[in-house]
Amino acid sequence: MSKSVFSYIVILLKGMAMGAADVVPGVSGGTIAFISGIYEELIETIDRLDFGVISVWRKEGFKKMFSHYNLGFLISLFSGVFISIISLANLISYLLENHPVLVWSFFFGLVVASIIYIGNQIKKWNPLVIVTTIIGVAIAYYITIATPAQAPDALYFFFLSGCIAIIAMILPGVSGSFILVLLGSYAIVLAAVTDFIEGITSGNWEIVKTSFFKVFLFIIGCIIGLKLFSKALKWMFANKKELTLAILTGFMIGSLNKIWPWKNILSTRIDRHGQEVPLLEKSVLPSSFEGEPFVIYATISAIIGFLAIFLLERLAVRKKINAN
């Protein structure tokens, strides 16, 4: 797949948008991938990638291999994700801590616009499509209210967590980081990564060895889960596109409960830094919110998020018209 340098820059920026979304627990990078028009290409590219890449490289050269497996797309996209997570993680964490209502309002408006955008692509709203959408809503909503489990610090669980989390990360409306919280593995996975980095910097190779195996199993779980699920998603888009769009729309509708701007804390937990953070929260009306609701500013923030998707959709349509 031949692309211009400008196209790769655009893909990099879309990756940065995905990374920014993935930093926020409850917001899915898959949502950004879908509304930015790269979702199906991402799924197809991941599905195509296999061990044959080495064979193609040897027989036909690096350029052919790079083009055949669409590696420029993957490298640009995931470079953007990485850059965004590294550069925006502290900023978004600061904003969530100091201006949570405005941040959640922005993402709420963004997801509402995304629901309209994806829902409009469903051409026939027959009973099966409606039921599928409702099922998607129910699953996603249940995830937002589920009580996090206590994770076993066992090696197999790192592999299992990787498989499940990566599937969530590429599904619009489902947050991979939030799934890890529900599994109870968010803290132990982060701890393993932190221990690995600290072990290297301090020269403690015993910690490096122990943590590396845990991180390695998590990554292998991600790779296997991503490969298997991308194949299933590719088949669904090719053969059951209406139903696929319906369940993705349902996922996004159900996820609105998680990103509702006004929530009261029901219980808390201690994170890996020893700080008290919310565990269970309940969505409430602004009038029942335990704090300043900032209704006017929140509404403006939500409108900005909504218009951002509307603008992105208009640009995508114009690009498609120009290409034809």
Secondary structure, 3 states (H helix, E strand, C coil): CCCCHHHHHHHHHHHHHHHHHHHCCCCCHHHHHHHCCCHHHHHHHHHHCCCHHHHHHHHHCHHHHHHHCCHHHHHHHHHHHHHHHHHHHHHHHHHHHHCHHHHHHHHHHHHHHHHHHHHCCCCCCCHHHHHHHHHHHHHHHHHHHCCCCCCCCCHHHHHHHHHHHHHHHCCCCCCHHHHHHHHCCHHHHHHHHHHHHHHHHHCCHHHHHHHHHHHHHHHHHHHHHHHHHHHHHHHHHHHCHHHHHHHHHHHHHHHCCCCCCCEEEEEEEECCCCCEEEEEEEECCHHHCCCCCCHHHHHHHHHHHHHHHHHHHHHHHHHHHHHC
